[in-house]
C-alpha cells in the first residue's frame, strides 16, 4: 500500500493568466499532471479569516526600538495605513494542499507539481480545519459545534456533492465565486480512483453497448439514453487523446459564528453551485466522517457512501481553479500592491534568503516608476 | 477554455415509466412478487395486498435524496440520533442499544489534534536523500559526501 504525502501549494493570481491562451495553457498543464495519476489524490483549499495584526504589531515593535525620528514617523505612517486597511476589509487567508498516495520520492512529487501548477509546492503538514474538541449536534439541523468553551471557535456544516449537471466549467465558474463569498470555508476535491486507460475504455464501451441494446428494444423516445451514449463517446475520445478517467467527489465545509448565519451560508453555497452540481448536507455519523476529507485519510477509511462522479483529466483540471485565487498571503516583507483579481494587499520580502535581489520595472514615461521606487525604498528602510 | 461536464458515463439508468428508472421498477416488481409468493404459502388471503404494499414500499424507499436512497438516509438519521442519545448517557437503554449495534460512539466527539494529525510524523529534510560534492567533477566519479543511517561496517572495524 502506498504512503500518503501531503503538500502545501501557494495560490497564485489567475488574473495574470486571464487571456484565452493563458487559461488554455493552465488547463493543459493541470490536466497533463492529472493524467499521470495512478493512485488516489486529494486537493484541498482552505479559506480562513485573517488580519494584518501581525504586520501591525511588528511595525509597533520596530517603532519602539528605533531612535531615528524620520524612520519612526515613517513606521507610524505605515502602521496607520495597515490599520485603516484592516478596518475596511474582512480578509481571508487562502492555502491549497494536495495529498498524493504514492511511493515516489516526495521531492520529485513536489517538483512535478511545482512545474505543473507554476507555484511553490513544499511537502508539509496540512492545517487543521478547526481547533480543539468538537461534537456533532442534531438541532436545529445537523452541525459540528465546539465542545466546552467556544473561545471564538465557529460552528461547521459539511456539504458533499452527489450529482453533476451537464454544464460548462472554467477557471472562473463555479468554484471561484464560492471563494469570493468571503466567509471561512474549505473545499476538498477527492480523487478516489483513477482508471487505468484500458479499464476505462472497456467500462465505457460496455455502457455504450448496454444502452444500444436498450434503445434497440425501446419503442418510444429515450433522449437520456441517446445523450448518455453521446457522452460516453465523447469521454472515450478524450481518453483516447491521452486523458485519464477519475472518480471525483467535492466536499465543502462551511463555518459561521452562529447557527442562523451558518444555515444562511449553507443555503448560499447550495444555491450558488446548483447549476453545476448538487450538494447534500451531511447528517449523523456521516457529518463526523466527512471531516476526513480535509485530512490525508484514505477515502475508503473515511467510509461515507460513494457519490463520486466520473470526469476526464481536462474536466478535473478546472476543479483545481481555487489554486488561482490568492487571498491574503504572508505579511512578511513590503507591501507591493493589490492582487489583480481581488482587493488583497500583496507583500513580498525581497531579502528573504539574503541574496542580492534584482528587479526590472518596465513602463512608459510618467507611469510612476521613480515615485514607486522611492516609496519602496522608504518601506524597505523601515 | 472550458470543460463541458458530461452525465454519469459509468452508470446505467435506463428509462422506465412515470419518471421512475427501470431498475427501481424492476426491483419493486421482484420484491412484490417474492412477498406475494411467501404470503401465498402462509396467508393466501393477504398475499395480493402484501405484494402490492411491499412493491410500493420498495419503490418509495429506493427513491434517491441527496444521492442516497431514502432507506439509507433514514438509517443514517436514526443511527445519528441513537449515537447522540448514547453519547449523552452510555448506561441508558439507548446507550446499551448503541453498544449492542456496535455504533461508533467515538464519532460524536472529535478532537482536532487526533483528526487532523499530520500524515507523516515529521517533515524534516531527510539528509540521506542528498549527496554533496566539493567540486563539480566529483559528480562524475560518484564520490560525494553522503549521510548514512548508521556507521559503515568498515569504519567500525578500523
Interface residues (C-beta under 8 A of the other chain):
Chain A: X4 X5 X6 X20 X23 X24 X27 X99 X105 X107 X123 X124 X125 X126 X127 X128 X129 X130 X131 X132 X133 X134 X135 X136 X137 X138 X142 X144 X147 X160 X162 X163 X164 X165 X166 X167 X168 X169 X170 X203 X204 X207 X210 X211 X214 X218 X222 X224 X225 X227 X228 X231 X232 X234 X235 X276 X278 X280 X281 X283 X284 X285 X286 X287 X288 X289 X291 X292 X294 X295 X296 X305 X307 X309 X310 X311 X312 X314 X315 X317 X318
Chain B: X1 X2 X3 X4 X5 X6 X7 X8 X9 X10 X11 X12 X13 X14 X15 X65 X66 X67 X68 X72 X73 X76 X77 X79 X80 X81 X83 X84 X87 X103 X104 X107 X108 X109 X110 X111 X112 X115 X116 X118 X119 X120 X123 X129
